[in-house]
Structure formats: C-alpha cells, structure tokens
C-alpha cells in the first residue's frame, strides 16, 4: 500500500502536507510507505520522519504539461496518481495535503482492491441539484451535453484509494476532467471525472478516517502559517 501526497508551490501547501503526514504517523506503529511528489524536498528535511518518506521531485515543466490541454490547475493530481500506480504496482491512497488523520488508516485503506475503490465522502448525485455546486454542474454539463447528468455521482477526493488493476480508469478520468472543466470551469472537475470512471468499474466505499478542511481552509491555513513548522514534527 502506498500513501501518496502531492505538495507543490506555496509554503502553506508544504506545511499542510507536513501536518497531515505527522498526523498519519501518529495513528499507527506499523510501517507506512509514504510517497511525496514535491518541488521542494529540502523543506521536509527538518522533520524527524524525513528519512522514512520517499520523495519524487516534480518540475515546473511537468506541472505545466499535466495541466494541459484545458489549463486546469488540479490536473497534475490524476497524472501523479497514474505515475505512482504504474511505477509501484501497488494499491495507492492519494491524500490531499489539507487533511488531518484521526484514526488508523488500516481501517479503511486495506479495503482497496481490484473491485473496490475508496473516496473520502459522498458529495451527491448531480440530478439531485442539492446545493449550488451540484446545480451548476448539472446545468452546464447538461447544456453542453458532456455527460449523462442523471447517472453521475460525485465523491470528495480528499482521499482516493485505487488498485493498480484500475489504472486504465485514470486515463479516461483525465480526458473527462478536461471536458468537464471546459464546460463548467469548476475546481471539482477532477473529482467528478474520477468518481464517474471508477464507479463504472468498481464498488465505491467512503472512508471518513480523516478531516478534510477544504471549507475551513482560510481559517486553518492562517493558523498553519502562523505556526512554526517544527510544531508539526
């Protein structure tokens, strides 16, 4: 099992990742294979767990290429997920940096297999149009005839658990992601795309073994930036 992070760019994302990794390590005494894709390996050298982590350096050129062709800023996430699945040939759990682990990861992550994938939580069915985001996705995707809005369900990708047998779903997700983003310009284009493609092939479970503070990010990021990174060690 690989636990995967992507943290590139601003210092706040590096600090988020350090906090999330530290919280993950606190929840288990078992060996964990953590892989971090980053453009700033040096930042993590200050933490006692640095030597336990596998770091993959990411270049600005790679990130730019992975955003094409729609210039979607979250596009690299799925490309990195595909790279790790193909390189390590093991189940992978991708965790967003803005997460804090609250229970042992084994409780849900070990359920990832060839027929089962895991997301963080259910966001909802597009046809429900419950909330502004689902309503707008339904409206634009139906108008532009991008996909069948009556059968699409979106999960939150603060956590994605996928088996290497289903890596083919990533290519289809990337293609669909760009179509969705061109139509809607929504930051959730990636999570809707991979939700749809994995649901076609696997059973979906949700794993609320962490806190994903996306909706509180301004407040939490303020606390993170005001804290010394050593406090996350």
N, C-alpha and C positions, 0 to 999 in steps of 0.2 A: 504494500500500500504506500502510495506517495501522497504527501500533503503538500500542495502547491500554492505558492503566493506569487503575485506579480506586484512589484512596487517600483515605480519609475517616476522621475520628475521631482516634484516639490518635497521639501523636508517633512511636511506633515504626513505624506504617504509612507515615508520611511519609518517615522515614529509610530504610525498606526500599525505597520507590519511588526515592528519590534514588540509592541504591546500585545498584539494578537499571538505571536509566536510564544512569548513568555507565558501567556495565559494557557496556551495549549500544553506547554511542557509542564505546567503546574498540575494538570489534570491527570497525568499518568506517569508511572515509573517505567513503563515499557519503552523499548527503543522505538523512535519515530523517525521515519525517513522524510525529512522536510527539504523541499527544493524551492529556492527563491530565485526568480528572474528579476534582475535589477540592473540599473545603470550606475549604481553607487555601492559597490561591495564594501568599500572602505568604511562606510557609516556603521556597518554591523560588527566591525572588529572590536568595538568597545564592550560587547556583551559576552558573558561567560560561556554562552552556548554557541558562539560563532563557529567553533571547530566541528560542531555536530551537524551543521547545516551544509547542504550542497548549494553552491551559488552558480548561477548561469548569467554571464554578462550579456546585457542587451544594449545594442547601439541605437542611436537616434535614427539611423537609416533604416534599421529593421522595424522600429516602431512606426515610422512614416509609411513604409511599404505595407505593413499589416493593416493600416487604416484605409487603404485603397480597396475598391475604386470610389467609394462614396465619401471618403474622408471622415469616417466615423471614429471618434476618439476612443471608443471602447472596443474597437475591432481587434486590437492585439490580444485581448483576453482569450478568444477562441483559438487563435493561431498558436499561442503559447500552450494552451491545453492540448492541442493536437500534437505539438512537438514533443511534449513530455510523454504522452500516451505511446507515441511511436518509438521514442528513444528507450524508455524503461520497460515498456510492455507489461505494465502492472496497473491495477486499478488506481485511479487518481482522484483525489478530492481537492478541488480548487476552492480556496477560501479567499474572499475579499479581504483587503487589509483592514477595513473598518468593521472588524468583528472582534468579539471577546468570547473565548471558550469558557463555558460554565460547567460542563460535565465531561466525563471521559469520552473521547472521540470514538472509542471502540463500540459504544452503544449503538451507533447508527452507521458509522463508516464501514464496518465489516459486513453490512448488508448489501454493499455494492457488488454486483456480479454480472454475468453476461445478460441476464434477463431483468435486472433491477438497477435503476438509476436513482440518485438522491438529489433533491434540491432543498433549499432552506425552508421556505414556507410557500403555501399556495397564495398567489395573488388574485386569481379569479378567472372565470370564463369571460371571453370578450363579449359574448352575446348577452351577458348579464348587464353590461354597461353600468356597473355599480362603481361610482366614483369617476372623477374627471378623466383620469388616465385611461381606464378601460373604455370609457365612452368615446374619447378621441381616437384611440386605436381602432375601435370598431368603425367609426365614421370614415376615417381616411383610408383604411385598408379595404373596406367595402367599396368605397367610391372609386378607388384606383384598381380594384379587382386583383389585389396582391395575393390574397389567400381566402379560404373559406372561414369567415369570421364566426360562423355558427358552430364550428367544431374546435376552435382554438382555445386552449387554456394556457395561462401564463403562470410560471412559478418564479420565485425570487432566487436569483443566482448568487446571493451572498455565499452560497455553498453549492458546488456542483460535484456530485460523485458519479464517475463514469468508468466503465470497464473498457480495456483496450479492444475488446471484440466489437465495440460500438464506435470506434474511431471514425468510421465512414459517416456517421451522423454529423460530425464536426464540419466536414466539407459542405454538406447540404445546409447546415446551420449558417455557415459563413455567407453562402450565396443568398439565402433567405434574409439574413440580417441586413445586408446592404439594400435589398428590395424594400424591406420594412422601413429602414432609415430614410431612404429617398422619399418615401411616401409620407412619413409621419414626422421626421426629424426628432424623434423621441429617444432619450437615453436608454430606454428599456428595449430597444430593438434587438440587442444581443440576447437578452433573457427570454424574450418571446420566441425568437427563432430557435434556440436550442431546446426550449420547453416543447415546442411543436415537434421537432425532429426526434428527440429522444422518446417522446410519448408514442410515436408511431411504432417504435421497435421494442421498447421496454416498459415494464411496470414502473410507476413513479412513486417513491416514498418521500416524505419530508422529514427533515432532521433538525429539530429545534434545540440542538446541543450547543448553540452559541447565541450571543446577542449581536445582531446586525444593526448598527446605529446610524444607518443612512439618513433617516428622517430627523435625527438629532445631531447630524454631523457638524453643524456650525458651532453648537454648544460644546460638544465633546472635542472637536478639533481645537477650540480655544483653550481648553484645559490641557490638551496634549502639548500644544505649542508653548504653553507657559510652564510646563514641567521639564525638568532636566531628563534627558534620555536615560541616565543611569537609574532613574526611578522605575524604569520598565524592566530592569535586569533581574 
